[in-house]
Amino acid sequence: QDKRGLYGAYYVSRVEDVCVVDDVLAVEGEEYDLEEFEGYSMEKDELESVVGSPWKLRLRLADEEGRGMQIHCRMSEDYLDIRKGMNVVGILLSTSREFVKLAAMTDFCVLDAVGGPVWVGDYPYLDKDKFLRTLGENGIADSLVDIIYDDNDYYEEEEEEEEEFYDDDDDSRDDDYDSDDNNLEEGDTGMLQKLK
């Protein structure tokens, strides 16, 4: 462990899966498609009115190296347009220069959501305007814009291949995400770009 406080790095990734759960410990068979929550609003959260705990968004992310993380936050109507394949950026913090273990993470920005960036997280850690401005200054935003427009057909082709490969009733898909939301694999920083 280093003795220089916290190290920060951008985590640049894509949405691998997005769904809704009633508990962060819910297994795959207890996940609900986000499309089922059309018309949802935080003010009229039926689960919260019954059990006192609201629905939660489950977002699985992966960088270009295939290393991923799973995050949860309270469900919001702002998340209804998030889709698989969208580009996401957040900041990870660690006491280790190698990011062996995470100490904290910020809210995540889904950059190419319909209607503009969507911020995912229970707490607004980041100054949104400054964060987006910084992404533009260091070139991360430009590289993601290129991905969005140049690879626009990639996701449609991927979805078609996935439908062919998996049957609707087949639950045998492997889940290679770390269930511990605050850890990446030891020594793996993924597509982490150190903050300048």
Residue frames as qw, qx, qy, qz and C-alpha x, y, z in Angstrom:
[[0.000, 0.887, 0.462, 0.000, 0.00, 0.00, 0.00],
 [0.398, 0.442, -0.022, 0.804, 1.34, 3.42, -0.99],
 [0.328, -0.597, -0.471, 0.560, 1.46, 6.24, 1.52],
 [0.133, -0.035, 0.222, 0.965, 0.60, 9.09, -0.82],
 [0.449, 0.288, 0.274, -0.800, -3.14, 9.25, -0.30],
 [0.709, 0.396, 0.560, -0.166, -5.48, 8.24, -3.11],
 [0.161, -0.201, 0.640, 0.724, -4.70, 7.69, -6.76],
 [0.564, 0.519, 0.354, -0.536, -7.37, 8.49, -9.32],
 [0.167, -0.142, 0.776, 0.591, -7.93, 7.12, -12.80],
 [0.605, 0.235, -0.128, -0.750, -10.59, 7.32, -15.48],
 [0.449, 0.064, 0.891, 0.005, -12.49, 4.10, -16.08],
 [0.426, 0.377, -0.328, -0.754, -13.58, 4.13, -19.73],
 [0.288, 0.046, 0.955, -0.045, -16.01, 1.36, -20.54],
 [0.413, -0.094, -0.515, -0.745, -19.18, 0.22, -22.28],
 [0.677, -0.117, 0.396, -0.610, -22.47, -1.05, -20.90],
 [0.122, 0.163, -0.962, -0.181, -22.41, -4.83, -21.12],
 [0.297, -0.461, -0.824, -0.145, -25.78, -5.30, -19.46],
 [0.172, -0.176, 0.275, -0.929, -28.39, -3.19, -17.71],
 [0.456, -0.401, -0.764, -0.220, -31.31, -4.45, -15.61],
 [0.385, -0.552, 0.194, -0.714, -33.30, -3.80, -12.43],
 [0.531, -0.103, -0.813, 0.218, -33.21, -5.77, -9.16],
 [0.512, -0.754, -0.233, -0.338, -34.96, -5.53, -5.82],
 [0.689, -0.684, 0.204, 0.129, -31.76, -6.25, -3.90],
 [0.196, 0.800, -0.549, -0.140, -28.06, -5.89, -4.68],
 [0.361, -0.324, 0.874, -0.031, -27.61, -9.58, -3.80],
 [0.801, 0.370, 0.239, -0.405, -30.19, -10.70, -6.37],
 [0.528, -0.165, 0.735, 0.392, -28.97, -13.47, -8.69],
 [0.022, 0.125, -0.594, -0.795, -29.34, -13.49, -12.46],
 [0.125, -0.398, -0.870, -0.264, -32.73, -15.19, -12.39],
 [0.163, -0.717, -0.553, 0.391, -34.07, -12.38, -10.20],
 [0.163, -0.283, 0.195, 0.925, -33.20, -9.60, -12.63],
 [0.410, 0.714, 0.523, -0.222, -35.84, -7.60, -14.50],
 [0.480, 0.381, 0.377, 0.695, -35.45, -6.11, -17.96],
 [0.110, -0.280, -0.147, 0.942, -35.21, -2.33, -17.90],
 [0.204, -0.172, -0.544, -0.796, -37.91, -2.19, -20.59],
 [0.364, -0.498, -0.787, -0.016, -40.40, -3.54, -18.06],
 [0.290, -0.546, -0.417, 0.666, -40.08, -0.29, -16.10],
 [0.123, 0.372, 0.384, 0.836, -41.39, 2.02, -18.80],
 [0.348, -0.703, -0.301, -0.542, -43.21, 4.86, -17.05],
 [0.682, -0.395, -0.454, 0.416, -41.35, 4.30, -13.76],
 [0.034, 0.787, -0.141, 0.600, -40.77, 7.25, -11.45],
 [0.341, 0.138, -0.703, 0.609, -38.98, 7.51, -8.13],
 [0.345, -0.183, 0.281, -0.877, -41.97, 9.23, -6.59],
 [0.839, -0.020, 0.027, -0.543, -44.20, 6.23, -7.33],
 [0.294, 0.373, -0.879, 0.043, -41.80, 3.39, -6.59],
 [0.812, -0.287, -0.251, -0.443, -44.17, 0.53, -5.72],
 [0.775, -0.011, -0.549, 0.313, -41.48, -1.62, -4.12],
 [0.200, 0.232, -0.438, 0.845, -40.47, 1.19, -1.78],
 [0.505, -0.326, 0.019, -0.799, -44.09, 1.78, -0.77],
 [0.891, -0.197, -0.329, -0.243, -44.48, -1.90, 0.14],
 [0.884, -0.175, -0.276, 0.335, -41.16, -2.95, 1.69],
 [0.345, -0.908, 0.037, 0.236, -39.49, 0.41, 2.32],
 [0.462, -0.432, 0.528, 0.567, -36.63, -0.23, -0.12],
 [0.520, 0.666, -0.083, -0.528, -36.66, 1.04, -3.73],
 [0.908, 0.366, 0.144, 0.141, -35.85, -0.78, -6.96],
 [0.388, -0.699, 0.403, 0.446, -32.17, -0.69, -7.92],
 [0.659, 0.693, -0.248, -0.154, -30.44, -0.34, -11.24],
 [0.776, -0.334, 0.448, 0.292, -27.76, -2.95, -11.95],
 [0.490, 0.830, -0.222, -0.145, -25.18, -1.87, -14.48],
 [0.854, -0.193, 0.335, 0.348, -22.46, -4.17, -15.76],
 [0.265, 0.913, -0.246, -0.188, -19.52, -2.42, -17.39],
 [0.873, -0.084, 0.288, 0.383, -16.46, -3.68, -19.25],
 [0.015, -0.795, 0.329, 0.510, -13.46, -1.89, -20.71],
 [0.657, 0.589, -0.362, -0.301, -11.85, -2.71, -24.05],
 [0.145, 0.429, -0.884, 0.113, -9.70, -5.38, -22.36],
 [0.643, -0.232, -0.672, -0.284, -12.82, -7.19, -21.16],
 [0.331, -0.129, -0.703, 0.617, -12.29, -6.40, -17.49],
 [0.278, -0.572, -0.423, -0.645, -15.49, -5.33, -15.85],
 [0.015, -0.039, -0.663, 0.747, -17.35, -4.23, -12.79],
 [0.250, -0.575, -0.724, -0.288, -20.91, -4.29, -11.60],
 [0.027, 0.059, -0.348, 0.935, -22.50, -1.29, -9.92],
 [0.167, -0.617, -0.767, -0.050, -25.84, -0.67, -8.22],
 [0.002, -0.011, -0.213, 0.977, -27.76, 2.46, -7.43],
 [0.351, 0.449, 0.609, -0.551, -31.31, 3.49, -6.71],
 [0.347, 0.443, 0.701, 0.437, -33.53, 3.19, -9.77],
 [0.070, 0.557, 0.114, -0.819, -34.50, 6.46, -11.44],
 [0.612, 0.685, 0.369, -0.141, -36.57, 7.49, -14.43],
 [0.123, 0.854, -0.391, -0.319, -33.38, 9.08, -15.75],
 [0.318, -0.396, 0.838, 0.201, -31.99, 5.60, -16.42],
 [0.743, 0.347, 0.493, -0.293, -34.79, 4.29, -18.64],
 [0.647, 0.735, -0.125, -0.161, -32.94, 5.04, -21.89],
 [0.228, -0.641, 0.724, 0.116, -29.67, 3.31, -20.97],
 [0.931, 0.296, -0.043, -0.208, -28.88, 0.53, -23.40],
 [0.850, -0.211, 0.347, 0.336, -26.24, -2.12, -23.94],
 [0.672, 0.392, 0.250, 0.576, -23.23, -0.79, -25.81],
 [0.001, -0.967, -0.068, -0.244, -23.37, 2.80, -24.57],
 [0.572, 0.361, -0.383, 0.629, -20.10, 4.43, -23.56],
 [0.581, -0.784, -0.211, -0.057, -19.48, 5.13, -19.87],
 [0.465, 0.446, -0.406, 0.648, -16.79, 7.06, -18.00],
 [0.599, -0.779, -0.138, -0.120, -16.20, 7.38, -14.28],
 [0.166, 0.708, -0.566, 0.388, -13.35, 7.87, -11.85],
 [0.888, -0.282, -0.354, 0.083, -11.90, 5.11, -9.68],
 [0.141, -0.820, 0.424, -0.356, -9.86, 5.77, -6.55],
 [0.936, -0.111, -0.299, 0.149, -7.28, 3.50, -4.95],
 [0.466, -0.832, 0.287, 0.093, -4.57, 3.66, -2.32],
 [0.729, -0.171, 0.530, 0.398, -2.42, 1.59, -4.69],
 [0.118, 0.590, -0.408, -0.687, -0.70, 3.00, -7.76],
 [0.052, 0.090, -0.916, -0.386, -1.47, -0.32, -9.48],
 [0.623, -0.083, -0.052, -0.776, -5.14, -0.19, -8.47],
 [0.203, 0.064, -0.973, 0.089, -4.95, -3.60, -6.83],
 [0.127, -0.552, -0.801, 0.193, -8.05, -2.75, -4.82],
 [0.009, -0.614, -0.277, -0.739, -10.49, 0.11, -5.15],
 [0.153, -0.174, -0.572, 0.786, -11.05, 2.52, -2.29],
 [0.307, 0.587, 0.423, -0.619, -13.97, 4.34, -3.90],
 [0.294, 0.284, 0.647, 0.644, -15.66, 5.22, -7.15],
 [0.183, 0.226, 0.082, -0.953, -17.59, 8.23, -8.37],
 [0.654, 0.505, 0.399, -0.397, -20.86, 8.41, -10.19],
 [0.471, -0.009, 0.688, 0.552, -20.60, 7.24, -13.82],
 [0.344, 0.564, -0.052, -0.749, -21.50, 9.24, -16.91],
 [0.606, 0.331, 0.694, 0.202, -23.29, 7.43, -19.75],
 [0.139, -0.396, 0.243, 0.875, -22.15, 9.71, -22.53],
 [0.162, 0.038, -0.630, -0.758, -24.28, 8.68, -25.50],
 [0.154, 0.430, 0.836, -0.304, -27.64, 8.17, -23.81],
 [0.098, 0.623, 0.573, 0.524, -30.67, 9.50, -25.66],
 [0.228, -0.914, -0.275, -0.193, -31.20, 13.15, -24.76],
 [0.089, 0.818, -0.405, 0.399, -27.66, 13.72, -23.51],
 [0.335, 0.288, -0.807, 0.392, -25.35, 12.37, -20.79],
 [0.744, -0.524, -0.241, -0.337, -26.96, 10.41, -17.96],
 [0.042, 0.555, -0.680, 0.478, -25.29, 10.27, -14.56],
 [0.825, -0.242, -0.484, -0.162, -25.55, 6.96, -12.72],
 [0.426, 0.105, -0.645, 0.625, -24.97, 6.83, -8.99],
 [0.380, -0.694, -0.602, 0.109, -26.63, 7.49, -5.66],
 [0.324, -0.796, -0.102, 0.502, -24.51, 10.55, -4.90],
 [0.514, 0.833, 0.044, 0.201, -23.34, 13.38, -7.19],
 [0.717, -0.462, 0.086, 0.515, -19.63, 13.19, -6.41],
 [0.513, 0.092, 0.349, 0.779, -18.50, 14.92, -9.59],
 [0.178, 0.630, 0.044, -0.754, -18.89, 18.48, -10.77],
 [0.713, 0.424, 0.555, 0.055, -20.65, 17.45, -13.98],
 [0.423, 0.906, 0.000, -0.035, -19.78, 20.45, -16.13],
 [0.145, -0.805, 0.568, 0.094, -16.14, 20.42, -15.08],
 [0.672, -0.147, 0.721, 0.087, -15.87, 16.66, -15.58],
 [0.694, 0.584, 0.412, 0.079, -17.25, 16.81, -19.14],
 [0.228, 0.952, -0.198, -0.038, -15.04, 19.80, -19.91],
 [0.380, -0.634, 0.664, 0.108, -12.00, 17.90, -18.66],
 [0.756, 0.159, 0.627, 0.104, -12.88, 14.88, -20.80],
 [0.563, 0.809, 0.157, 0.063, -12.88, 17.19, -23.79],
 [0.024, -0.922, 0.385, 0.036, -9.56, 18.77, -22.84],
 [0.433, -0.498, 0.745, 0.095, -7.71, 15.48, -22.39],
 [0.323, 0.338, -0.715, -0.520, -9.10, 13.85, -25.55],
 [0.218, 0.089, 0.953, -0.192, -11.15, 11.10, -23.93],
 [0.488, 0.536, 0.414, -0.550, -14.43, 12.58, -25.10],
 [0.415, 0.610, -0.417, -0.531, -13.17, 12.90, -28.68],
 [0.083, 0.256, -0.952, -0.144, -12.07, 9.28, -28.79],
 [0.296, 0.283, 0.851, -0.329, -15.45, 8.14, -27.50],
 [0.484, 0.605, 0.099, -0.624, -17.32, 10.30, -30.00],
 [0.306, 0.472, -0.713, -0.418, -15.35, 8.58, -32.76],
 [0.078, 0.002, 0.993, -0.091, -16.36, 5.21, -31.35],
 [0.408, 0.437, 0.568, -0.565, -20.01, 6.22, -31.16],
 [0.531, 0.646, -0.066, -0.544, -20.22, 7.31, -34.79],
 [0.278, 0.514, -0.757, -0.292, -17.71, 4.97, -36.45],
 [0.085, 0.039, -0.993, 0.078, -18.97, 1.82, -34.74],
 [0.514, 0.016, 0.198, -0.834, -22.67, 2.62, -34.76],
 [0.801, 0.116, -0.396, -0.434, -23.52, -0.63, -36.55],
 [0.261, 0.318, -0.872, 0.264, -21.41, -2.77, -34.21],
 [0.329, -0.052, 0.695, -0.637, -24.07, -3.08, -31.51],
 [0.763, 0.243, 0.010, -0.599, -26.87, -4.01, -33.89],
 [0.665, 0.361, -0.644, -0.111, -24.74, -6.79, -35.38],
 [0.080, 0.262, -0.849, 0.451, -23.73, -7.97, -31.91],
 [0.555, 0.034, 0.473, -0.683, -27.36, -8.17, -30.76],
 [0.807, 0.303, -0.250, -0.442, -28.30, -10.18, -33.85],
 [0.506, 0.348, -0.780, 0.125, -25.44, -12.63, -33.27],
 [0.158, -0.188, 0.757, -0.606, -26.37, -12.95, -29.59],
 [0.720, 0.112, 0.209, -0.652, -29.99, -13.76, -30.43],
 [0.788, 0.331, -0.464, -0.234, -28.83, -16.50, -32.78],
 [0.369, 0.358, -0.796, 0.318, -26.36, -17.95, -30.31],
 [0.094, 0.007, 0.782, -0.616, -28.61, -18.02, -27.23],
 [0.260, -0.485, -0.769, -0.325, -32.11, -19.41, -26.93],
 [0.311, -0.618, -0.011, -0.722, -34.61, -17.31, -25.01],
 [0.830, -0.497, -0.065, -0.242, -34.92, -20.01, -22.35],
 [0.823, 0.152, -0.340, 0.430, -31.18, -20.64, -22.08],
 [0.395, -0.906, 0.083, -0.127, -29.81, -19.45, -18.73],
 [0.918, -0.147, 0.043, 0.366, -26.38, -20.99, -19.26],
 [0.387, 0.806, -0.117, 0.432, -24.61, -17.75, -20.14],
 [0.683, -0.156, -0.367, 0.613, -21.42, -17.28, -18.17],
 [0.167, -0.967, -0.086, -0.172, -21.17, -14.32, -15.85],
 [0.767, 0.076, -0.212, 0.600, -17.53, -13.33, -15.64],
 [0.041, -0.767, 0.085, -0.635, -18.04, -10.17, -13.62],
 [0.306, 0.055, -0.704, 0.639, -16.66, -9.70, -10.15],
 [0.366, -0.680, -0.602, -0.202, -19.63, -9.68, -7.78],
 [0.449, -0.581, -0.266, 0.625, -17.68, -7.48, -5.38],
 [0.297, 0.906, 0.265, 0.147, -18.56, -4.00, -6.62],
 [0.171, -0.957, 0.222, 0.076, -15.40, -2.47, -5.16],
 [0.553, -0.469, 0.616, 0.307, -12.76, -4.73, -6.66],
 [0.687, 0.586, -0.357, -0.242, -11.16, -5.35, -10.00],
 [0.971, -0.020, -0.133, 0.199, -8.94, -8.39, -10.45],
 [0.565, -0.705, 0.169, 0.393, -5.63, -7.98, -8.69],
 [0.448, -0.312, 0.467, 0.695, -3.17, -6.04, -10.81],
 [0.282, 0.486, 0.658, 0.501, -5.74, -5.25, -13.51],
 [0.003, 0.432, 0.189, -0.882, -6.40, -1.59, -14.11],
 [0.472, 0.636, 0.611, 0.013, -8.41, -2.18, -17.26],
 [0.373, 0.596, 0.245, 0.667, -8.72, 0.83, -19.52],
 [0.398, -0.823, -0.249, 0.319, -7.72, 3.11, -16.67],
 [0.465, 0.604, -0.004, 0.647, -6.18, 6.39, -17.68],
 [0.482, -0.377, -0.410, 0.676, -4.35, 8.12, -14.86],
 [0.014, 0.952, 0.303, -0.036, -5.67, 11.57, -14.04],
 [0.537, 0.447, -0.070, 0.713, -3.46, 14.41, -15.10]]
